[in-house]
Amino acid sequence: MNVSRQTGAFALLLRLLDWFIPLIVRTDKVQRTRAYILVGIVLLNLGVCALMAVMLLTTSLSPLGMRAGIGVVVVSATIYLIALGVFNRRHSLVEAGNIAVFAIYIAVLVGILITGGYGHSPFMALWIVVPVFVFPMAGARSGIVWTVIVFLTINCLMLAKKWGFTAWQLSDSATLQLLENALPIVLCFMVVSALVIYERVNLTLYRWLEEERIRFAFKASHDSLTDLPNREEFYTRLDTALREAAQKKAQFALVYVDLDNFKPINDQFGHFAGDKVLKVTAQRLREVLRNTDLASRIGGDEFALILHGIQKRSDIDLAMNKMLYTLAIPIDVGGQDVVVNASAGVAIFPQDSRDMTALCRLADGAMYLAKEKRNTFCYHSPLQGG
């Protein structure tokens, strides 16, 4: 995932989150995505702790209630920081995620126990935060475990009330009213913020995966040296060209190209020089062809072209002469100019054949006829046979 490609506030957020993510995790894009979610949620909850501390300090609570509230906030914040420390030291998203969820669990449970217990405490609504946060932070297995723990805890609180257990009430009626009004807003803010972080980070991961899919598809269908379509991709596109031309009653030219003096250059200057010649040849073929045409590398120094929408033979003559002239321009190889000529054979659909295999054979035969003369091109002639 390339953070530098993100823009705006989200880019700033990712850079902030990166500061808390170990380098070893950042090198794995999938793990990095999960780490963004974990760190984002932990920092969000630390912010909520700070907000709760401010609210406690500005509320008229009894000394015991104040100490209890501040104690819960401090303990929760400490556990969140421990979660970040464990993540940086052990690089385990699951361990850090479970520690962070434990902080949420303790904060909600203690909050309920000191504000009236089951059926009275405004903190009961915060139980939903545990499963909402644990699944993206620690995964499905931990999410299921914590959901069961929350379910059992709620049932225990309900049974405790039924059996006459009296929870502490360390808040006066005004503070309880404030909590009843504020906690739904805090809950909404926490859940929405976590979901926004989750959605944006997942969207970034999806885009990266799509880019990777396209990149791997390109590598599978293209020559690694020249970036031209490889033999398999060429035949796929040739088959498509035959079907489309037959449907539209159009014609196209299939051209086989072979470099005349590539082997001596490769032997004299080495494979590095040979690779450079092939790259330059591929680039020049791209430059001389139209956007609608196709150039591909089908073998060592062999290339194949598809010239679409040919109206008359003079169109092919013009394209071939331009190609041969361009390919013959000297190439600098290790400070020495070398000239690489080419020979080309042309077969025309449907004039020469409507069959793909036969058309390739005819173009190949015409190319070998051209190689006898060198630095020229030949059309398939019925006299050649095939």
HUVENNOR-V903298 format. One record per residue. N is the residue number from 1. PHI is phi in radians with two decimals (* if undefined). OMEGA is omega in degrees with one decimal (* if undefined). NEAR is the number of other ideal C-beta (glycine too) atoms within 12 Angstrom. Layout:
# HUVENNOR-V903298
N:PHI:OMEGA:NEAR + N:PHI:OMEGA:NEAR
This chain:
# HUVENNOR-V903298
1:*:-175.4:36 + 2:-1.67:-178.7:18 + 3:-1.11:-177.6:25 + 4:-1.09:-179.7:10 + 5:-1.50:176.1:14 + 6:-1.36:-177.9:23 + 7:-2.27:172.4:14 + 8:1.28:-175.3:11 + 9:-1.10:-179.1:12 + 10:-1.13:176.8:23 + 11:-1.10:177.8:19 + 12:-1.11:178.6:14 + 13:-1.09:-179.6:27 + 14:-1.10:178.3:34 + 15:-1.14:176.3:20 + 16:-1.10:-179.4:19 + 17:-1.13:179.4:35 + 18:-1.03:-178.3:26 + 19:-1.10:-178.0:19 + 20:-1.72:-175.4:31 + 21:-1.84:179.9:36 + 22:-1.05:-177.8:26 + 23:-1.04:-177.8:15 + 24:-1.11:178.0:16 + 25:-1.37:-178.1:29 + 26:-1.15:-179.4:27 + 27:-1.33:176.7:15 + 28:-1.77:-170.6:19 + 29:-1.14:179.6:24 + 30:-1.20:177.5:22 + 31:-1.10:179.2:25 + 32:-1.10:178.3:31 + 33:-1.09:178.2:34 + 34:-1.12:178.6:35 + 35:-1.14:176.0:43 + 36:-0.99:-178.6:43 + 37:-1.13:-180.0:43 + 38:-1.04:-176.4:48 + 39:-1.13:179.2:40 + 40:-1.05:-179.5:39 + 41:-1.21:178.6:45 + 42:-1.10:178.5:45 + 43:-1.13:176.1:30 + 44:-1.05:-179.6:36 + 45:-1.21:173.4:46 + 46:-1.11:175.5:31 + 47:-1.11:177.2:23 + 48:-1.13:176.6:37 + 49:-1.04:178.5:33 + 50:-1.10:178.5:20 + 51:-1.11:179.1:22 + 52:-1.13:178.5:34 + 53:-1.09:177.9:23 + 54:-1.09:-179.2:16 + 55:-1.12:178.9:26 + 56:-1.13:-177.6:31 + 57:-1.23:-179.4:15 + 58:-1.80:-179.3:15 + 59:-1.99:179.6:24 + 60:-1.41:178.0:16 + 61:-1.93:172.7:26 + 62:-1.18:179.5:19 + 63:-0.94:179.7:11 + 64:-1.17:178.6:16 + 65:-1.11:178.9:27 + 66:-1.10:-179.5:24 + 67:-1.12:-179.9:16 + 68:-1.13:-179.0:26 + 69:-1.11:179.1:35 + 70:-1.11:178.4:27 + 71:-1.06:178.8:24 + 72:-1.08:-179.1:35 + 73:-1.10:-178.0:32 + 74:-1.13:179.7:24 + 75:-1.09:-180.0:26 + 76:-1.07:-179.9:38 + 77:-1.07:178.8:30 + 78:-1.10:179.7:22 + 79:-1.14:176.5:29 + 80:-1.06:178.9:39 + 81:-1.14:175.8:25 + 82:-1.08:178.5:24 + 83:-1.04:177.8:39 + 84:-1.13:178.9:34 + 85:-1.12:177.8:21 + 86:-1.09:179.8:27 + 87:-1.10:-179.9:37 + 88:-1.19:-176.3:26 + 89:-1.54:-173.5:16 + 90:-1.84:177.4:19 + 91:1.04:-178.8:24 + 92:-1.82:178.4:26 + 93:-1.18:-177.8:37 + 94:-1.16:179.7:29 + 95:-1.07:-178.7:25 + 96:-1.11:179.3:40 + 97:-1.10:179.2:41 + 98:-1.18:177.0:32 + 99:-1.12:179.4:35 + 100:-1.11:179.0:47 + 101:-1.17:176.2:42 + 102:-1.06:177.3:34 + 103:-1.08:178.2:39 + 104:-1.10:-178.5:47 + 105:-1.03:-179.3:36 + 106:-1.09:-178.4:30 + 107:-1.08:-179.3:40 + 108:-1.18:-177.9:41 + 109:-1.09:179.6:33 + 110:-1.15:177.2:29 + 111:-1.01:178.1:42 + 112:-1.17:-175.3:38 + 113:-1.18:-178.6:29 + 114:-1.80:178.6:34 + 115:-2.24:171.1:37 + 116:1.91:177.2:29 + 117:1.41:-175.9:31 + 118:-1.06:178.1:27 + 119:1.52:-178.6:19 + 120:-2.15:-173.2:24 + 121:-1.32:175.0:31 + 122:-1.22:179.4:31 + 123:-1.32:-178.3:40 + 124:-1.00:-177.9:31 + 125:-1.14:-176.5:26 + 126:-1.32:178.1:40 + 127:-1.02:-178.0:35 + 128:-1.09:-178.3:25 + 129:-1.12:-175.4:40 + 130:-1.04:178.9:42 + 131:-1.15:179.7:30 + 132:-1.08:-177.4:32 + 133:-1.51:-171.0:45 + 134:-1.24:-178.0:39 + 135:-1.06:179.0:29 + 136:-1.24:-177.2:35 + 137:-1.46:-170.8:45 + 138:-2.12:176.0:36 + 139:1.72:-172.9:24 + 140:-1.16:-177.0:16 + 141:-1.09:177.8:15 + 142:-1.11:179.3:31 + 143:-1.06:179.3:24 + 144:-1.15:-179.8:17 + 145:-1.05:-178.3:24 + 146:-1.20:176.0:35 + 147:-1.12:177.0:26 + 148:-1.13:178.9:17 + 149:-1.06:179.0:26 + 150:-1.10:179.6:31 + 151:-1.06:179.7:18 + 152:-1.16:179.5:17 + 153:-1.11:178.6:25 + 154:-1.07:178.9:30 + 155:-1.16:177.1:16 + 156:-1.13:177.7:20 + 157:-1.11:179.5:29 + 158:-1.15:178.9:19 + 159:-1.17:178.6:15 + 160:-1.06:178.0:20 + 161:-1.15:-178.9:22 + 162:-1.11:-178.6:13 + 163:-1.52:173.0:12 + 164:1.66:177.4:9 + 165:-1.21:-179.1:17 + 166:-1.86:178.1:14 + 167:-1.36:178.7:26 + 168:-1.28:172.9:21 + 169:-2.22:-175.8:24 + 170:-1.69:-179.3:31 + 171:-2.09:175.3:33 + 172:-1.40:-175.2:19 + 173:-1.10:-179.7:14 + 174:-1.16:179.0:15 + 175:-1.17:177.3:29 + 176:-1.06:178.6:25 + 177:-1.11:177.6:15 + 178:-1.10:178.8:24 + 179:-1.12:179.2:37 + 180:-1.08:179.0:23 + 181:-1.43:-172.9:15 + 182:-1.48:-173.8:26 + 183:-1.09:175.2:33 + 184:-1.04:177.8:19 + 185:-1.18:178.0:20 + 186:-1.08:179.2:31 + 187:-1.04:179.8:30 + 188:-1.06:-179.9:19 + 189:-1.09:-178.4:21 + 190:-1.12:-177.0:36 + 191:-1.15:-179.0:29 + 192:-1.11:179.8:17 + 193:-1.09:178.9:26 + 194:-1.10:179.8:38 + 195:-1.18:177.4:23 + 196:-1.13:177.5:22 + 197:-1.04:-179.0:36 + 198:-1.05:-177.2:27 + 199:-1.15:-177.0:20 + 200:-1.15:-179.9:27 + 201:-1.18:178.1:37 + 202:-1.13:177.1:22 + 203:-1.11:177.2:20 + 204:-1.10:177.9:31 + 205:-1.11:179.5:27 + 206:-1.05:179.5:18 + 207:-1.11:178.4:20 + 208:-1.12:179.0:24 + 209:-1.10:177.7:18 + 210:-1.15:176.7:15 + 211:-1.09:178.2:18 + 212:-1.14:178.6:18 + 213:-1.07:179.4:14 + 214:-1.13:-179.0:15 + 215:-1.13:-179.9:15 + 216:-1.20:176.4:13 + 217:-1.10:178.0:14 + 218:-1.12:-179.2:18 + 219:-1.10:-179.1:17 + 220:-1.24:-174.1:16 + 221:-1.89:-176.3:23 + 222:-2.26:177.0:26 + 223:-1.20:-174.3:30 + 224:-1.20:-177.5:17 + 225:-1.44:-172.4:23 + 226:-1.81:-175.4:30 + 227:1.14:172.6:22 + 228:-1.48:174.2:34 + 229:-0.94:-179.6:34 + 230:-1.47:-174.9:28 + 231:-1.03:-178.2:22 + 232:-1.09:179.6:17 + 233:-1.15:178.9:27 + 234:-1.07:-179.3:33 + 235:-1.14:176.6:24 + 236:-1.10:-179.0:20 + 237:-1.26:177.0:31 + 238:-1.14:177.4:36 + 239:-1.07:177.0:22 + 240:-1.11:180.0:20 + 241:-1.08:178.5:36 + 242:-1.09:-178.1:30 + 243:-1.14:-179.3:18 + 244:-1.19:179.5:20 + 245:-1.15:178.2:28 + 246:-1.13:-179.8:20 + 247:-1.18:-177.2:11 + 248:-1.59:-176.1:15 + 249:0.97:179.4:12 + 250:-1.89:176.0:22 + 251:-2.24:175.5:31 + 252:-2.49:179.5:41 + 253:-1.90:172.3:47 + 254:-1.78:-174.9:52 + 255:-2.13:171.6:50 + 256:-1.78:-176.9:43 + 257:-2.14:177.3:51 + 258:-2.29:179.2:39 + 259:-1.30:-171.4:39 + 260:-1.27:-172.2:32 + 261:-2.14:-178.2:26 + 262:-1.29:-175.4:36 + 263:-1.04:177.3:18 + 264:-1.03:178.3:19 + 265:-1.14:179.9:32 + 266:-1.10:-179.3:23 + 267:-1.24:-175.3:12 + 268:-1.36:-173.0:18 + 269:-1.81:178.3:25 + 270:1.72:-175.5:14 + 271:-1.19:178.5:18 + 272:-1.08:178.0:16 + 273:-1.14:178.3:27 + 274:-1.07:177.7:30 + 275:-1.08:179.7:25 + 276:-1.11:178.6:26 + 277:-1.05:-179.8:41 + 278:-1.14:178.5:36 + 279:-1.12:180.0:24 + 280:-1.13:178.1:31 + 281:-1.05:179.3:41 + 282:-1.07:179.8:34 + 283:-1.11:-180.0:24 + 284:-1.18:176.3:30 + 285:-1.10:177.1:38 + 286:-1.06:-174.9:25 + 287:-1.23:-175.3:19 + 288:-1.49:-178.8:31 + 289:-1.53:174.6:30 + 290:-1.34:179.0:22 + 291:-1.10:-178.4:11 + 292:-1.42:-178.3:18 + 293:-1.51:-178.1:30 + 294:-2.31:170.8:32 + 295:-2.10:179.1:40 + 296:-2.50:175.6:36 + 297:-1.82:-174.6:37 + 298:-1.89:179.1:33 + 299:-2.92:-176.4:22 + 300:-0.83:177.3:21 + 301:-2.10:179.3:32 + 302:-1.90:178.3:36 + 303:-2.24:177.2:44 + 304:-2.31:-178.2:41 + 305:-2.16:169.7:46 + 306:-2.12:179.1:46 + 307:-1.82:-174.6:41 + 308:-1.42:170.0:31 + 309:1.08:179.8:23 + 310:-1.29:179.5:34 + 311:-1.67:-177.4:15 + 312:-2.62:-175.0:14 + 313:-1.12:179.8:20 + 314:-1.10:175.2:12 + 315:-1.09:179.4:22 + 316:-1.21:178.6:36 + 317:-0.96:-179.1:22 + 318:-1.08:-178.8:21 + 319:-1.15:-178.7:34 + 320:-1.17:179.1:37 + 321:-1.10:177.9:20 + 322:-1.11:-179.4:24 + 323:-1.13:-177.9:37 + 324:-1.10:178.7:33 + 325:-1.14:-177.6:20 + 326:-1.18:-179.0:26 + 327:-1.17:-177.9:41 + 328:-1.45:176.8:27 + 329:-1.13:-177.0:23 + 330:-0.97:178.0:17 + 331:-2.00:179.2:31 + 332:-1.36:178.9:16 + 333:-2.18:179.6:27 + 334:1.04:178.9:16 + 335:1.47:179.7:9 + 336:-2.17:179.1:14 + 337:-1.41:175.1:17 + 338:-2.14:179.9:29 + 339:-1.91:179.2:25 + 340:-2.02:175.9:39 + 341:-1.55:-179.1:33 + 342:-2.46:173.5:41 + 343:-2.14:-174.6:37 + 344:-2.36:175.1:47 + 345:-2.09:-173.5:42 + 346:-2.13:169.8:43 + 347:-2.23:-172.8:46 + 348:-2.00:173.1:32 + 349:-1.69:-0.2:37 + 350:-1.68:-173.6:26 + 351:-1.02:-177.0:24 + 352:-1.53:177.7:32 + 353:-2.94:174.3:24 + 354:-1.81:-177.9:22 + 355:-1.71:-175.1:19 + 356:-1.11:-178.9:30 + 357:-1.08:-180.0:18 + 358:-1.15:-179.3:21 + 359:-1.10:177.8:38 + 360:-1.12:180.0:33 + 361:-1.12:-179.7:23 + 362:-1.20:178.0:36 + 363:-1.12:178.9:46 + 364:-1.15:178.1:32 + 365:-1.12:177.9:30 + 366:-1.14:178.9:40 + 367:-1.13:-179.8:41 + 368:-1.19:173.6:24 + 369:-1.15:178.3:29 + 370:-1.16:-178.4:32 + 371:-1.17:176.5:28 + 372:-1.15:179.6:16 + 373:-1.71:179.3:19 + 374:1.22:178.2:23 + 375:0.93:178.1:26 + 376:-2.68:176.5:29 + 377:-2.36:179.6:40 + 378:-2.32:172.7:34 + 379:-1.60:171.3:31 + 380:-1.15:177.4:37 + 381:-2.07:177.3:19 + 382:-0.95:179.7:14 + 383:-1.20:179.3:11 + 384:-1.28:-174.2:22 + 385:1.41:-178.7:13 + 386:1.58:*:23
